[in-house]
Amino acid sequence: MTVDRFGNAISKSVGYARGSLLGESADEVRRLTQANRTAAGFVQQQGIEKVSIFTGNLRFYPVQAPDLPALCEEWVGPSLYAEELRDAAIKHMGGKGDEAATVINRTSAGIIATVLAHAKERPVISLVPENDRSHASVTRGAKLAAIPVIDAYQLPEFKRLLAAHLPRLVVITTVTSELSVLQDDVIARAVHMAKQAGATVLLDEAYGTRFRPVLCDGAPSLSFGADLVITNADKAGLSGPRAGVLCGSREALLPVQAKAAELGMEARAPVAVGAMRSLQNFSPDLLVQEARDGQALADAIADVINPDFVSRSALGPKIQEEDAMEAVLKIAGTETTGRVPAEITAAIGMILLRDRGIVTVNTHGQPGGRVSIRLKPTINAVTRAGGAEAIAGALLAAMQETAANLEDDKWFSALLFGDTQND
């Protein structure tokens, strides 16, 4: 059994310790419901213009009025924008021009549909940056397909696993949600090795399609020769809406489209048109500015919190959940608690949302998502929240309030779920 530094058992399905409050996905849905209520309360008091998004996902709907009557019509609309969407996806991902493209209602759904369509009862081999992990949707898709996922971190290990398991599907995560990055030469060699082994290759480029070329001088997504590439329509400089754009060979894409349609995962016309406009409107300058804002915020937070706990990604500061709990324990003047790190970071996130309108993955993340504190500012988010120093002060205040109520079950329950029946 794997445990965290506090002795809490780490769940294999999500990669962090479950606690008495956030014990399963249903509890995380309850937390999200309360986050929505908290956000609504903040907007009623402060106005929508005071809300600031620090998830890295702007989730704006960029469709304009002229698109609505024809392109967003559900029956004929898709035939009118199909070629424009394909062209936008190919240009965005750096393809040759003959690739096919589609939009899935979520990137997670696209990954799950790919696993179900291509794994063919063989284990999925997943290559990820060292000391990180593939997205939860990979393991969830494999669970639905009743097959295992086997992670690899180095090319020799990856090669051995290919020979041992002869997978039908390989997933390569080029940039994780923690912003760990695979180098281009590793991606290229891994794709070649997997293709030589007869596998279909999916690049999970949710961040990578823009992050690598713009911030790491990397190669375009479709240049590596993978069968399929998927990216988010709302991450790393894209406006949204929330959706996954899947592009690649027609032969590999068709069964994924079929599986997505069977399971109701395909994006309907209004979402697909929004994703297309998001791709078309992308400017690298937007991502560069987000990265600059993130570094300024990291500097400010390191000034008020133990800098050893503050790591930097290209898009902003990150505090691992165990480090966040250690910081809170130090403030509380204790070394032990009945809480787990995920509950601590959820509480901190909810306080930031309640008091400052700061939206983080700790309040609005989906079940099974990462529980570290990751502040990835979208465009103008730092300014809307009052500046980097104000945000750092708010984070410290949230940690202090959490420390003051560390063992108060009623306080945690009310904060995370809105439960007041025991008050």
N, C-alpha and C positions, 0 to 999 in steps of 0.2 A: 504494500500500500504506500502510495506517495503522499507525503504530508508537506504543508507549508512550514515556514520557520517557526510558527507558533504551535505546531503539532496538529493542525486541522487536516483531516483527510481531504485530498484534492479529488474532485469528481473527474473521472476520465472523459465524460461526455462534454464537459464545458471547460475543463482546464483550471478551475479554481475551486476553493472550498465552499461548499454549501453550508448555510447556517440554519438556525431555527426559524428565522424570518424569511429568508430567501432560499427556501429548501428545494424548490422545483420551478419549472417554467411558469406554472400558473401563478406563483407568487410574484414573479417578475412582470407578468401581465398586470397584476393588481398594482404593482409599483408604477407601471407606465400609466395606468388609469388615474392614479393619484397625481402623477406628474402633469397629466393633461389638465386636471382640475386646478392644480397649483399654477400652471401657466395661464389658464383662463383668469384666475383671480388676479394675477400680476397685471395682465393686460387691462382688466377692468379698472385697476387703480392707476397704472402708469402709462398705458397706451401701447399699441403694438410696436411703435417706433423705438421703444426702450428695450425690446427683446433682442438679444444678441446670440448668435449661433456659434458654438464652439465645438461642434461635432465634426467639422470638416465637410459637412453636407449642407449646402445652402437650401436645397429643395424649394426653389422658386419655379413657378410655372410660366415659361417664356412665350407661350402661344399668344399671338396677337389676334385681334378681331377678324381680320380677313381670312384667317385659317379656320374659323369656327364653322361656317355654313357648309363647306365642302369637305375639307380634309379631315375634320373631326367627326364627320358623319360615319356611322358605324358600318354601313353595308358597302357603299361604293368608295368612301373616303380612302381606305387602304390602297386601292388600285391607283389612286391619283398621286399618292406620295411615295409609293413603294420604291421607285427608281431613285428619287431624290434622297430618301433615307439610306438606301444602299450606297449611293455615291458619298453621302456625308460620313457614313461609318468607315468606308474604305479610306477616304482621305484622312480621317482622324487617326486611323490606326496604321496608316502607311502601307496599304496593300498594293497589289499589282493592278487591280481593276476588274478582275473576273470573280472576285469573292461574292458570296451571298451574305445577307445581313437580316437580322430580325430584332425585335425588342421583346423582352420578357418582363413581367410585371415587377420582378425584383432580381437583382444579381444572384441572390441566394437561390431563388427559384430556377434561374438558368443553370446554375451549377448542379442542383439536385436533378433537374431534367436531363442534363448531360450524363450524370452518373447512371440514372435509370435507363437511358437510351444506349449507352456504349459499354458499360462495365461487363455485361454478358456473363454474370455469375463468377467472375474472377476478382481477386482482390484489386482494389484501387491503390496504385503506388502514388504517393504524394510527396513531391520535392518542395521543401520549404527552407527559408534561411535558417541558419543554425540558431539554436536556443529559442525558436519560435514554433508556431504551429499553423496548420492550414485552417481555413475558416470553418466554423461549425457546420456550415451547409454541406461540406464535403463528407463529414462523418454522418450527418443526418441523412443525406442521400444514400450513402452506403448502408446505413441501418435499414432504410426502406427497401433497399435491394437485397438485404440479408447477406451482405458481404463485408469483409473487413477493409479498413484503410490502414495502410502501412506507410508511416512517414520515413522519409530519408532526408539527410542534411548535408551529406557529402557525395560527390560524384562516384567514388569507388563503392560506397554503400548502395547508391542508387543503381549502379550497374549490376551489383550482385543480386539485388531484389528483382530487377528485370529478368535476369536469367532464372532465378528460383521460382518466380510466380507467373511469368508470361502474361502480364496483365493485358486486358483489352483497352483499358483506359489509364492514362497517366495525367495527373493534375499537377501543374507547376505554378506555385504561388510566387510571383516575381517580387511583389511588395506586399507585406502583410499589413493588417490594420494597426500594428505597432510600428509600422514603417521600417521594418527590417527589409533589406534589399538583396536580391540575388544579382550578381554581376552579369553583364551581357554575355561574356564568354561562357559562363556556367549555364546560362539559359540556352544558348545556342548548342552547346555540347549535349545537354540533357535532352533537348528536343530531338537531335540527331540520334542519340542512343535509343530513345523510346520508339522513334519511327523504325529504326533498324530492328527493334524487337517486335514490331508488328502492332504496336499500340496506337490508338487514337490519342492525340495530345491536346489537352485544354490548358491554355494559359489563363490563370486567374489574374487579370490585370485591372481589378477594381480601382486601385490607385495607379498602377504602373503605367497605363497607357499615356498618361500625361506626366506623372511624377518622374519617371526615369528619363524621358527625353528632355524635359524642361529643366529639371533640377540636378540631374546626374549625367547629362550629355549622353543619354542612352539611345539605343536604336529603336525604331518604330515597332509597335507590337507585332504586326503581321510579317515583319522581315525575318523572323526566326524560323518560319516554316511550320509552325504548329497548325493543326487542323482547325482549331477553334480558339478564339480569343474573346473574353468577356470583360467589359468594363462598366462601371457605374455611370449613370447619367447625372449624378449629383455629387461627385467627389472630385477633389483636387482641381479646382478651378472651373468646374461645370456647374451650371445653375440648378439643374434638376429638370423635370420631376424625378422622383425616386423610381428607378427602373434599371434594368440591365440591358446593355447593347451587346449582342452576340454576333460575331462576324467570323467568316472562314469559308472553308470549302463547302460547296453545295451538298456533296455527298455526306459530309459529317454533320452539316447543319440540319438537313431534312428530318432525320429521326429525332433530333432534339425538339424541333418545332412540333412534330407529331406528338411526342410525349408531353410537351408543355400544354398543347391544346387538349389532350385527354384529361389532364389534371387541372385545367383552368388556370394555368400559369402564364398564358400569353398576354401581352399587353394589348388593351383595347386601343382604338384609334386615337382618342384624346391624349393618352399617355405616350403612345408611340410618336405622335406629332410633336409633343413637348420634348421628348428625348432627341428627336431630329433637330429641332431648333436649338437645343442646348449644345449639341455638337457643332452646329454651324456658327454659333455665337462665341465659341471658345477663343480666348486670347491668352497666350502664354504669360502676358503681363499680369493677368489676374492671379495666376498661381504664384508668380514671383512676389507679388505684393502680400499674398497670404503668408508666404514663407517669411518675409521680413517682419510682418506683424507678430508671427509666432516666436521669432527669436527675441524681439523686444519684450514679449510677455515672459519668456523663459528667464531673461535677465532680471525682470522685476520680481518674479516668484523666488528665484534663488537668493534674493536679498532679504526675504522675510522668512523663508523656510530653509531648513538644513540643505545646503546645496548638494550634499551627497545623495539626497533623495530625489533631486530634480535632474532627470536626463533630458536630452534634447533630440527630438527628431527634426527633420527638415521643415516640418510644418508647425512646430511648437513644442511646449514643455510636456513632459510625461512624468507622472509619479506612479510607480508600480503600487498595486494595492497593498502589498505587504509593507512597503515603505510608508505609505499613507497611514496604515494602522500603527506602525511603530512611532510615527510622529505624534499621532493622537494619544497614544499611551504615554509618551513622554510628557505631553501637556497635562494629562490627567494625573501624572505622578504615580503610575503603576506599571507593572510589567506583564500583567495578565488581564484577561477579560473573557467573558463568555461570547463575545461577538467574533465574527469572522471578517476578514478584510473586505469582502464584497458588501457587507452590511455597512461598514464604515464609509466606504467610498460612495455608496448609494445615499447615505445620510448627508454627506458633504455636498454631493450634487444637488440634492433636494433643497438644501439651505441656499445654495447659490441661485437656484431657480426662483425660490420664494422671495428672496430679498433683492436680487439684482437682475432677474430675468435672464440669467445665463443658462443656456440650454447645453447640456453635455450628454455624452453617452451614458453617464451614470444615472440619468433620469429617463432618457428617451431611447436608450439602446434596446435592442430586441433580446428576447430570452436566449441565453447562451453566449451573448456577446461579451467582449472584453470588459473587465471591471476595474482596470487601472484608471487613474485620472489622466485623461488626455485632453488637452486644451488646444484644439486646432482651429484658429479663428478663420471664419469666412470673411469675405470682403466687408470692411467697415465695422466688423464685430467689436474690435477693441475700442474704437471710438464710441460706439453706441453704449458700451458698458462703462464708460467713464475714463478709459485709459488704462495702460498696463499696470501702473502702480495701484490704482483703485481695485483692479481685479485681484491683484496679489493680496491686498489687504482683505478683500472679501473672502478669499480662499482661506487665509489664516483665521479669520473670524469664524468661518464655518467649521474648521477643525477644532477651534476652542469650544464652540457650542456643542459639538459632538462629544468632545472629551468631558464636558460638564455633565452630560446625560448618558455616559457610557453604559451604565448598568440599569438604566431606566427603560424597562420593557414597554411601558405605556407611551413614553415619549417616542421611541423608535417606531412603534406600531402606528401612532398617530401621524408621524412625519412621513413614513414610507407608504402607508396605505390609507390614511385618513380615518383610521379606526379610533373611535372615541367612546365605545360602549363601556370600557372599563374605567373611564375617567370619573 
